[in-house]
């Protein structure tokens, strides 16, 4: 929601961060994708969440064509998608490492009551 609001503000309204906007796009979607991916219980759902987030990212880019001072940029969408992809890979690696050590590999397993 915050990403959508900030992305659809007219150009010049959002504060300038003094860094590449592509790095901002990448980092924002890396964080959002990581949170979304960690909230899923399996790889298939994670893929759906990340794909849906990428689709929303594309929709935001299209909507920006109607916002004064904003424009559609393919490279913004690419940066967003790369952030989402890296988030997915990082979560898969995290879960895999946990499974290899005999520890819970996902958030669902952490919530299960201990066996008696």
PyMOL commands that place a pseudoatom at each C-alpha (Angstrom):
pseudoatom trace, name=CA, resn=UNK, resi=1, chain=A, elem=C, hetatm=0, pos=[0.000, 0.000, 0.000]
pseudoatom trace, name=CA, resn=UNK, resi=2, chain=A, elem=C, hetatm=0, pos=[2.769, 2.448, 0.924]
pseudoatom trace, name=CA, resn=UNK, resi=3, chain=A, elem=C, hetatm=0, pos=[4.651, 1.573, -2.254]
pseudoatom trace, name=CA, resn=UNK, resi=4, chain=A, elem=C, hetatm=0, pos=[1.540, 2.244, -4.336]
pseudoatom trace, name=CA, resn=UNK, resi=5, chain=A, elem=C, hetatm=0, pos=[0.822, 5.608, -2.694]
pseudoatom trace, name=CA, resn=UNK, resi=6, chain=A, elem=C, hetatm=0, pos=[4.412, 6.842, -3.005]
pseudoatom trace, name=CA, resn=UNK, resi=7, chain=A, elem=C, hetatm=0, pos=[4.654, 5.582, -6.583]
pseudoatom trace, name=CA, resn=UNK, resi=8, chain=A, elem=C, hetatm=0, pos=[1.525, 7.455, -7.644]
pseudoatom trace, name=CA, resn=UNK, resi=9, chain=A, elem=C, hetatm=0, pos=[2.366, 10.830, -6.101]
pseudoatom trace, name=CA, resn=UNK, resi=10, chain=A, elem=C, hetatm=0, pos=[2.954, 13.539, -8.711]
pseudoatom trace, name=CA, resn=UNK, resi=11, chain=A, elem=C, hetatm=0, pos=[6.577, 13.997, -9.718]
pseudoatom trace, name=CA, resn=UNK, resi=12, chain=A, elem=C, hetatm=0, pos=[8.567, 16.145, -7.310]
pseudoatom trace, name=CA, resn=UNK, resi=13, chain=A, elem=C, hetatm=0, pos=[6.215, 15.556, -4.344]
pseudoatom trace, name=CA, resn=UNK, resi=14, chain=A, elem=C, hetatm=0, pos=[8.018, 12.528, -2.908]
pseudoatom trace, name=CA, resn=UNK, resi=15, chain=A, elem=C, hetatm=0, pos=[11.280, 13.364, -1.126]
pseudoatom trace, name=CA, resn=UNK, resi=16, chain=A, elem=C, hetatm=0, pos=[14.491, 12.880, -3.114]
pseudoatom trace, name=CA, resn=UNK, resi=17, chain=A, elem=C, hetatm=0, pos=[16.775, 10.320, -1.477]
pseudoatom trace, name=CA, resn=UNK, resi=18, chain=A, elem=C, hetatm=0, pos=[19.941, 11.295, -3.303]
pseudoatom trace, name=CA, resn=UNK, resi=19, chain=A, elem=C, hetatm=0, pos=[20.536, 7.789, -4.699]
pseudoatom trace, name=CA, resn=UNK, resi=20, chain=A, elem=C, hetatm=0, pos=[19.659, 6.063, -7.952]
pseudoatom trace, name=CA, resn=UNK, resi=21, chain=A, elem=C, hetatm=0, pos=[15.924, 5.560, -8.317]
pseudoatom trace, name=CA, resn=UNK, resi=22, chain=A, elem=C, hetatm=0, pos=[16.631, 2.075, -9.700]
pseudoatom trace, name=CA, resn=UNK, resi=23, chain=A, elem=C, hetatm=0, pos=[18.405, 1.199, -6.437]
pseudoatom trace, name=CA, resn=UNK, resi=24, chain=A, elem=C, hetatm=0, pos=[15.373, 2.510, -4.546]
pseudoatom trace, name=CA, resn=UNK, resi=25, chain=A, elem=C, hetatm=0, pos=[13.069, 0.369, -6.713]
pseudoatom trace, name=CA, resn=UNK, resi=26, chain=A, elem=C, hetatm=0, pos=[15.270, -2.713, -6.280]
pseudoatom trace, name=CA, resn=UNK, resi=27, chain=A, elem=C, hetatm=0, pos=[15.613, -2.289, -2.505]
pseudoatom trace, name=CA, resn=UNK, resi=28, chain=A, elem=C, hetatm=0, pos=[11.944, -1.542, -1.935]
pseudoatom trace, name=CA, resn=UNK, resi=29, chain=A, elem=C, hetatm=0, pos=[10.787, -4.616, -3.824]
pseudoatom trace, name=CA, resn=UNK, resi=30, chain=A, elem=C, hetatm=0, pos=[13.528, -6.754, -2.268]
pseudoatom trace, name=CA, resn=UNK, resi=31, chain=A, elem=C, hetatm=0, pos=[12.100, -5.873, 1.145]
pseudoatom trace, name=CA, resn=UNK, resi=32, chain=A, elem=C, hetatm=0, pos=[8.458, -6.224, 0.081]
pseudoatom trace, name=CA, resn=UNK, resi=33, chain=A, elem=C, hetatm=0, pos=[9.190, -9.500, -1.711]
pseudoatom trace, name=CA, resn=UNK, resi=34, chain=A, elem=C, hetatm=0, pos=[11.095, -10.863, 1.277]
pseudoatom trace, name=CA, resn=UNK, resi=35, chain=A, elem=C, hetatm=0, pos=[8.210, -10.105, 3.624]
pseudoatom trace, name=CA, resn=UNK, resi=36, chain=A, elem=C, hetatm=0, pos=[5.681, -11.569, 1.203]
pseudoatom trace, name=CA, resn=UNK, resi=37, chain=A, elem=C, hetatm=0, pos=[7.764, -14.674, 0.533]
pseudoatom trace, name=CA, resn=UNK, resi=38, chain=A, elem=C, hetatm=0, pos=[8.360, -15.340, 4.232]
pseudoatom trace, name=CA, resn=UNK, resi=39, chain=A, elem=C, hetatm=0, pos=[4.619, -15.128, 4.847]
pseudoatom trace, name=CA, resn=UNK, resi=40, chain=A, elem=C, hetatm=0, pos=[3.971, -18.096, 2.551]
pseudoatom trace, name=CA, resn=UNK, resi=41, chain=A, elem=C, hetatm=0, pos=[4.018, -21.729, 3.558]
pseudoatom trace, name=CA, resn=UNK, resi=42, chain=A, elem=C, hetatm=0, pos=[5.521, -23.289, 0.434]
pseudoatom trace, name=CA, resn=UNK, resi=43, chain=A, elem=C, hetatm=0, pos=[7.383, -22.540, -2.780]
pseudoatom trace, name=CA, resn=UNK, resi=44, chain=A, elem=C, hetatm=0, pos=[4.308, -22.571, -4.990]
pseudoatom trace, name=CA, resn=UNK, resi=45, chain=A, elem=C, hetatm=0, pos=[2.519, -19.959, -2.885]
pseudoatom trace, name=CA, resn=UNK, resi=46, chain=A, elem=C, hetatm=0, pos=[5.697, -17.926, -2.679]
pseudoatom trace, name=CA, resn=UNK, resi=47, chain=A, elem=C, hetatm=0, pos=[5.929, -17.885, -6.464]
pseudoatom trace, name=CA, resn=UNK, resi=48, chain=A, elem=C, hetatm=0, pos=[2.306, -16.738, -6.683]
pseudoatom trace, name=CA, resn=UNK, resi=49, chain=A, elem=C, hetatm=0, pos=[2.898, -13.931, -4.174]
pseudoatom trace, name=CA, resn=UNK, resi=50, chain=A, elem=C, hetatm=0, pos=[6.022, -12.751, -5.995]
pseudoatom trace, name=CA, resn=UNK, resi=51, chain=A, elem=C, hetatm=0, pos=[4.320, -12.950, -9.409]
pseudoatom trace, name=CA, resn=UNK, resi=52, chain=A, elem=C, hetatm=0, pos=[1.302, -11.021, -8.106]
pseudoatom trace, name=CA, resn=UNK, resi=53, chain=A, elem=C, hetatm=0, pos=[3.599, -8.365, -6.650]
pseudoatom trace, name=CA, resn=UNK, resi=54, chain=A, elem=C, hetatm=0, pos=[5.404, -8.082, -9.991]
pseudoatom trace, name=CA, resn=UNK, resi=55, chain=A, elem=C, hetatm=0, pos=[2.032, -7.678, -11.737]
pseudoatom trace, name=CA, resn=UNK, resi=56, chain=A, elem=C, hetatm=0, pos=[1.071, -4.899, -9.302]
pseudoatom trace, name=CA, resn=UNK, resi=57, chain=A, elem=C, hetatm=0, pos=[4.442, -3.276, -9.969]
pseudoatom trace, name=CA, resn=UNK, resi=58, chain=A, elem=C, hetatm=0, pos=[3.706, -3.292, -13.695]
pseudoatom trace, name=CA, resn=UNK, resi=59, chain=A, elem=C, hetatm=0, pos=[0.211, -1.901, -13.095]
pseudoatom trace, name=CA, resn=UNK, resi=60, chain=A, elem=C, hetatm=0, pos=[1.711, 0.931, -11.027]
pseudoatom trace, name=CA, resn=UNK, resi=61, chain=A, elem=C, hetatm=0, pos=[4.092, 1.755, -13.872]
pseudoatom trace, name=CA, resn=UNK, resi=62, chain=A, elem=C, hetatm=0, pos=[1.155, 1.899, -16.301]
pseudoatom trace, name=CA, resn=UNK, resi=63, chain=A, elem=C, hetatm=0, pos=[-0.873, 4.085, -13.902]
pseudoatom trace, name=CA, resn=UNK, resi=64, chain=A, elem=C, hetatm=0, pos=[2.043, 6.499, -13.625]
pseudoatom trace, name=CA, resn=UNK, resi=65, chain=A, elem=C, hetatm=0, pos=[1.390, 7.551, -17.225]
pseudoatom trace, name=CA, resn=UNK, resi=66, chain=A, elem=C, hetatm=0, pos=[-1.701, 9.394, -15.913]
pseudoatom trace, name=CA, resn=UNK, resi=67, chain=A, elem=C, hetatm=0, pos=[0.154, 11.123, -13.042]
pseudoatom trace, name=CA, resn=UNK, resi=68, chain=A, elem=C, hetatm=0, pos=[1.663, 14.553, -13.697]
pseudoatom trace, name=CA, resn=UNK, resi=69, chain=A, elem=C, hetatm=0, pos=[5.458, 14.448, -13.637]
pseudoatom trace, name=CA, resn=UNK, resi=70, chain=A, elem=C, hetatm=0, pos=[5.545, 10.627, -13.768]
pseudoatom trace, name=CA, resn=UNK, resi=71, chain=A, elem=C, hetatm=0, pos=[6.075, 8.243, -16.649]
pseudoatom trace, name=CA, resn=UNK, resi=72, chain=A, elem=C, hetatm=0, pos=[6.166, 4.537, -17.443]
pseudoatom trace, name=CA, resn=UNK, resi=73, chain=A, elem=C, hetatm=0, pos=[9.707, 3.152, -17.246]
pseudoatom trace, name=CA, resn=UNK, resi=74, chain=A, elem=C, hetatm=0, pos=[10.578, -0.398, -18.188]
pseudoatom trace, name=CA, resn=UNK, resi=75, chain=A, elem=C, hetatm=0, pos=[13.804, -0.192, -16.188]
pseudoatom trace, name=CA, resn=UNK, resi=76, chain=A, elem=C, hetatm=0, pos=[11.814, 0.570, -13.022]
pseudoatom trace, name=CA, resn=UNK, resi=77, chain=A, elem=C, hetatm=0, pos=[9.801, -2.597, -13.626]
pseudoatom trace, name=CA, resn=UNK, resi=78, chain=A, elem=C, hetatm=0, pos=[13.022, -4.541, -14.276]
pseudoatom trace, name=CA, resn=UNK, resi=79, chain=A, elem=C, hetatm=0, pos=[14.568, -3.241, -11.022]
pseudoatom trace, name=CA, resn=UNK, resi=80, chain=A, elem=C, hetatm=0, pos=[11.379, -4.148, -9.127]
pseudoatom trace, name=CA, resn=UNK, resi=81, chain=A, elem=C, hetatm=0, pos=[11.355, -7.641, -10.616]
pseudoatom trace, name=CA, resn=UNK, resi=82, chain=A, elem=C, hetatm=0, pos=[15.033, -8.224, -9.849]
pseudoatom trace, name=CA, resn=UNK, resi=83, chain=A, elem=C, hetatm=0, pos=[14.400, -7.243, -6.219]
pseudoatom trace, name=CA, resn=UNK, resi=84, chain=A, elem=C, hetatm=0, pos=[11.487, -9.664, -6.040]
pseudoatom trace, name=CA, resn=UNK, resi=85, chain=A, elem=C, hetatm=0, pos=[13.545, -12.434, -7.650]
pseudoatom trace, name=CA, resn=UNK, resi=86, chain=A, elem=C, hetatm=0, pos=[16.431, -11.996, -5.240]
pseudoatom trace, name=CA, resn=UNK, resi=87, chain=A, elem=C, hetatm=0, pos=[13.989, -11.972, -2.322]
pseudoatom trace, name=CA, resn=UNK, resi=88, chain=A, elem=C, hetatm=0, pos=[12.523, -15.274, -3.505]
pseudoatom trace, name=CA, resn=UNK, resi=89, chain=A, elem=C, hetatm=0, pos=[15.960, -16.842, -3.897]
pseudoatom trace, name=CA, resn=UNK, resi=90, chain=A, elem=C, hetatm=0, pos=[17.044, -15.612, -0.465]
pseudoatom trace, name=CA, resn=UNK, resi=91, chain=A, elem=C, hetatm=0, pos=[13.938, -17.044, 1.218]
pseudoatom trace, name=CA, resn=UNK, resi=92, chain=A, elem=C, hetatm=0, pos=[14.394, -20.370, -0.592]
pseudoatom trace, name=CA, resn=UNK, resi=93, chain=A, elem=C, hetatm=0, pos=[18.038, -20.496, 0.531]
pseudoatom trace, name=CA, resn=UNK, resi=94, chain=A, elem=C, hetatm=0, pos=[17.048, -19.608, 4.104]
pseudoatom trace, name=CA, resn=UNK, resi=95, chain=A, elem=C, hetatm=0, pos=[14.415, -22.328, 4.180]
pseudoatom trace, name=CA, resn=UNK, resi=96, chain=A, elem=C, hetatm=0, pos=[16.730, -24.851, 2.584]
pseudoatom trace, name=CA, resn=UNK, resi=97, chain=A, elem=C, hetatm=0, pos=[19.498, -24.111, 5.083]
pseudoatom trace, name=CA, resn=UNK, resi=98, chain=A, elem=C, hetatm=0, pos=[17.061, -24.559, 7.965]
pseudoatom trace, name=CA, resn=UNK, resi=99, chain=A, elem=C, hetatm=0, pos=[15.863, -27.881, 6.574]
pseudoatom trace, name=CA, resn=UNK, resi=100, chain=A, elem=C, hetatm=0, pos=[19.453, -29.090, 6.119]
pseudoatom trace, name=CA, resn=UNK, resi=101, chain=A, elem=C, hetatm=0, pos=[20.219, -28.472, 9.784]
pseudoatom trace, name=CA, resn=UNK, resi=102, chain=A, elem=C, hetatm=0, pos=[17.103, -30.246, 11.004]
pseudoatom trace, name=CA, resn=UNK, resi=103, chain=A, elem=C, hetatm=0, pos=[15.529, -26.960, 12.022]
pseudoatom trace, name=CA, resn=UNK, resi=104, chain=A, elem=C, hetatm=0, pos=[12.125, -25.662, 10.963]
pseudoatom trace, name=CA, resn=UNK, resi=105, chain=A, elem=C, hetatm=0, pos=[12.321, -24.534, 7.364]
pseudoatom trace, name=CA, resn=UNK, resi=106, chain=A, elem=C, hetatm=0, pos=[9.408, -22.122, 7.444]
pseudoatom trace, name=CA, resn=UNK, resi=107, chain=A, elem=C, hetatm=0, pos=[7.277, -19.927, 9.637]
pseudoatom trace, name=CA, resn=UNK, resi=108, chain=A, elem=C, hetatm=0, pos=[4.488, -22.543, 9.827]
pseudoatom trace, name=CA, resn=UNK, resi=109, chain=A, elem=C, hetatm=0, pos=[6.822, -25.049, 11.417]
pseudoatom trace, name=CA, resn=UNK, resi=110, chain=A, elem=C, hetatm=0, pos=[7.843, -22.491, 14.012]
pseudoatom trace, name=CA, resn=UNK, resi=111, chain=A, elem=C, hetatm=0, pos=[4.222, -22.136, 15.117]
pseudoatom trace, name=CA, resn=UNK, resi=112, chain=A, elem=C, hetatm=0, pos=[3.572, -25.843, 15.583]
pseudoatom trace, name=CA, resn=UNK, resi=113, chain=A, elem=C, hetatm=0, pos=[3.265, -26.967, 19.210]
pseudoatom trace, name=CA, resn=UNK, resi=114, chain=A, elem=C, hetatm=0, pos=[6.073, -29.250, 20.393]
pseudoatom trace, name=CA, resn=UNK, resi=115, chain=A, elem=C, hetatm=0, pos=[5.510, -32.983, 20.121]
pseudoatom trace, name=CA, resn=UNK, resi=116, chain=A, elem=C, hetatm=0, pos=[4.904, -34.865, 23.346]
for i in range(1, 116): cmd.bond("trace and resi %d" % i, "trace and resi %d" % (i + 1))
show_as sticks, trace
zoom trace
